[in-house]
Amino acid sequence: MNIEDYILSHSDPEPEYLAKVNRATHVKLINPRMCSGHLQGRVLSMFCHMISPKSVLELGTFTGYSALCMAEALTDNAVLHTIECDDELEDFIRQNFAGSEHGHKIKLHIGEALNVIESLSETFDLVFIDADKREYLAYYEAVLPKLRAGGFILADNTLWDGKVLKTVDANDKQTIEIMHFNDFIATDDRVEKVMLPLRDGLTLIRKK
Ligand SMILES: C[S@@+](CC[C@H](N)C(=O)[O-])C[C@H]1O[C@@H](n2cnc3c(N)ncnc32)[C@H](O)[C@@H]1O
């Protein structure tokens, strides 16, 4: 047994409906690793139980796995807005939401994250940033004014497969922008922050 199997065997199992989404994502899509998966999914669900947000925003829906994990922990009067730019995923996402008793808490927006954020008038308690790595800092600045004081931002993939520690190719815009985002957050005194070595790196940010 490796350490990840040990961790999973001492955490809640993946609910059956999410295992189905995970399997379907692996069968139908070319980049299934983008799906949060069992461990990160349970962490997102636990954070939502801890924070009890009434309004959540997710950037980057993909097949809906992480949105469903967070929705699971929301009360019926809470809403999760999730934004995905790939309209070819829409039917698959809606099918996955329809297959969950928590799907009705999720509002899917198909469009570019920065445009959709601008159109939303809500104040959010929690934002999960998981879309285009080259736009992380722009997402952060766009969502921070819409986050209540004391609210949280979770930024995924902030270790970017360990590439943040290596010499970066000038063409590797994703790594460059993740590093830029990480350096910016580290010194931004509008927020408290801690980076967790969970999966591909998850930075927890709290607005002061
Ligand atoms: C890492 S995946 C999201 C995974 C999902 N949050 C999960 O954990 O299961 C990133 C998604 O962001 C979408 N995306 C990329 N750029 C975007 C943008 N500018 N606006 C909205 N979505 C975007 C991609 O199409 C992709 O589906």
The ligand as a Tripos MOL2 file, in Angstrom:
@<TRIPOS>MOLECULE
LIG
   27    29     1     0     0
SMALL
NO_CHARGES

@<TRIPOS>ATOM
      1 C1         -8.5320   21.8480  -14.0560 C.3       1 LIG1
      2 S1        -10.0130   21.9120  -14.9570 S.3       1 LIG1
      3 C2        -11.2260   22.1270  -13.6880 C.3       1 LIG1
      4 C3        -11.3980   20.8780  -12.8640 C.3       1 LIG1
      5 C4        -12.5810   20.9100  -11.9300 C.3       1 LIG1
      6 N1        -12.6040   22.1270  -11.1300 N.3       1 LIG1
      7 C5        -12.4460   19.7460  -10.9910 C.2       1 LIG1
      8 O1        -11.7290   19.8680  -10.0000 O.co2     1 LIG1
      9 O2        -13.0200   18.6840  -11.2740 O.co2     1 LIG1
     10 C6         -9.9660   23.5220  -15.6810 C.3       1 LIG1
     11 C7        -11.2100   23.8710  -16.4980 C.3       1 LIG1
     12 O3        -11.1870   25.2950  -16.6950 O.3       1 LIG1
     13 C8        -11.6920   25.5710  -17.9750 C.3       1 LIG1
     14 N2        -11.2010   26.8930  -18.3710 N.ar      1 LIG1
     15 C9         -9.9730   27.2240  -18.8560 C.ar      1 LIG1
     16 N3         -9.8990   28.5340  -19.1060 N.ar      1 LIG1
     17 C10       -11.1030   29.0670  -18.7630 C.ar      1 LIG1
     18 C11       -11.6480   30.3770  -18.7950 C.ar      1 LIG1
     19 N4        -10.9240   31.3960  -19.2360 N.pl3     1 LIG1
     20 N5        -12.9160   30.5500  -18.3790 N.ar      1 LIG1
     21 C12       -13.6590   29.4920  -17.9290 C.ar      1 LIG1
     22 N6        -13.1890   28.2270  -17.8760 N.ar      1 LIG1
     23 C13       -11.9420   28.0140  -18.2830 C.ar      1 LIG1
     24 C14       -11.1420   24.4290  -18.8300 C.3       1 LIG1
     25 O4        -11.9040   24.2900  -20.0270 O.3       1 LIG1
     26 C15       -11.2410   23.2460  -17.8770 C.3       1 LIG1
     27 O5        -12.4460   22.5390  -18.0720 O.3       1 LIG1
@<TRIPOS>BOND
     1     1     2 1
     2     2     3 1
     3     2    10 1
     4     3     4 1
     5     4     5 1
     6     5     6 1
     7     5     7 1
     8     7     8 2
     9     7     9 1
    10    10    11 1
    11    11    12 1
    12    11    26 1
    13    12    13 1
    14    13    14 1
    15    13    24 1
    16    14    15 ar
    17    14    23 ar
    18    15    16 ar
    19    16    17 ar
    20    17    18 ar
    21    17    23 ar
    22    18    19 1
    23    18    20 ar
    24    20    21 ar
    25    21    22 ar
    26    22    23 ar
    27    24    25 1
    28    24    26 1
    29    26    27 1
@<TRIPOS>SUBSTRUCTURE
     1 LIG1         1 GROUP 0 **** ****
